[in-house]
Amino acid sequence: PGPMGPPGPSGKDGGGLTYIRWGRRSCPSTSGTTLVYEGLTAGSEHQHTGGGANYICMTKEPLYQPGTSTANRGHSPIYGTEYQIYSGQGLNSGRTHNHNVPCAVCEVNNRSKQLMIPGTYICPSGWTREYYGWLMAENRNHKGRTMFTCVDNYPELVDGTSADTNGALLHHAEADCSTGLPCAPYDGSKELSCVVCTK
């Protein structure tokens, strides 16, 4: 074999990730984070027993497949999601209650791991905080089940939506320290915080 040639050019950075910022129309201004699209938070109706079990970030500009018909209506409807915030709770109830929830899909091109941590608003050492806020989900007395979602601490609203339509709903989550979670340090009377971190 002949002599070794010069080193080649550096390759592209590997990795990257996407996440949803619930309750906001934009992505945070952290290094390497950009907006993929602004959307509308949606999910199954809170009293239905079937349908999806998660919140989704719907595009604001839907495109239907060619040949889409209206013959299949009503089998798995998707509804807008409203804040259900009551007086004295963490989010400002007078400003947010019964308004629909925006969302933003964000891309991070210089980090490859993402983690939502319930119960704190601080990321572990070595992680970047994308945003922090309030842990929220469907009400325990409703039939529908949803995932616990980290809603931004500074929530925005979908303009023109305060009709109290009660499709999918977001309620504050609290720790029930009478069944498995320790009452110290958890406090069952306080709304839980959350944080979304990347590394």
Salt bridges, closest charged atoms under 4 A:
GLU38 OE2 - ARG25 NE 3.69
GLU38 OE2 - LYS60 NZ 2.93
GLU45 OE2 - HIS46 ND1 3.35
GLU45 OE1 - HIS48 NE2 3.78
GLU130 OE2 - ARG111 NH2 2.63
GLU138 OE2 - HIS142 ND1 2.52
ASP152 OD2 - ARG21 NE 2.83
GLU156 OE2 - ARG24 NH2 3.89
GLU156 OE1 - ARG25 NH1 3.91
ASP159 OD1 - ARG25 NH2 3.35
